[in-house]
Amino acid sequence: MVRGDSNSDGVFDISDPIFIIEHIFLGALASCRNALDVNDDETVDIADVIVGLGGVFGTNPLPPAPFPACGLDPTPGTLTCVVSPACP
């Protein structure tokens, strides 16, 4: 998985925080919830949207590892990642 690439399209851009909003408020399904945890606090919430927007627009640091390349989450937790299409 790539942290922050919430829609699994292989790119970290404005569509990723938008997808997190859709996931939180509209129930959009995510195959890799761990990628939605942009701030790596083991929850998917509005803070991930804010950190993601800051990363996209350069006002916050970029997401922690695994970013920008595919990899495993170095901090174990309960969020799942069944499949991450951007990472073969």
N, C-alpha and C positions, 0 to 999 in steps of 0.2 A: 504494500500500500504506500501511497504518498500522502503524508499528512496535509490536510487542506484541500486536496483534490476531491472534494466531496461528491461531485457528480461523475467521477471516474472517467473523465475524458482525456486525461494525460496532461492537462494544462491547469495551472493555478491562476485563475482570473476572476472577474466579477461574477461570473455564473456560479462559482462555488459558494460564496456567502448567500446568494439568492437561493441556491438549492437547500442550504441549511435552514433558511426561513421556511421554505416549502415543507421540509421534513418536520420541523417543530410544529408549525401551525396548520399545515394541510395534510399531514400524514404521508408525504412522499416517501417511498420505500428506498432505503439505502442498503446496498449489498455489503458495504464496508463502513459500519458506523464509526469505527476507529478513525477513519480519514476525516470525519466530520468534527472530531475533537481537536480543533485547530490549536487551542491553548494547552492541550495535554493535561487537563485536570480530571479526566475520567468521567466527564458528563458532556452531553450535547445540549447546549443552551444558547441563549442570545449572546453570551460572552464570546462564543466561538464566531458568531457573525461579526461582532465588533472587531475582534482580533484579526479575522480574515479580511475584512474591509481595510483595516489599517495596513495589513501586509500587502494587499493588492495596490493600494495607493501610496505606499511608502512611508506612512506615518507611524507604523509599528514595526518591530522586527519581523522577519519571516518566521513561519512556523518551525518548531523544533523537529529534530529527526524523528522519523525518516522523511526528510525533505531536503532537496528537491528530487532526489532519486528514490526509487522503490526500495522498500526494506521492511523489516519487522520493527514494531514499536519497542524501543529499548526500555520503556517503563511498563511493566506488566499491569494489567487491569482487567476489568470485566466487559469492556466494549468488544464487540465481535467484528470480525472481518471475514465473511464467508468467501467472498471473491472480490478481487480488485481488478476489473477489466484492463485498467491502464498498466498493470504489472503482470506480464505473462509468467 
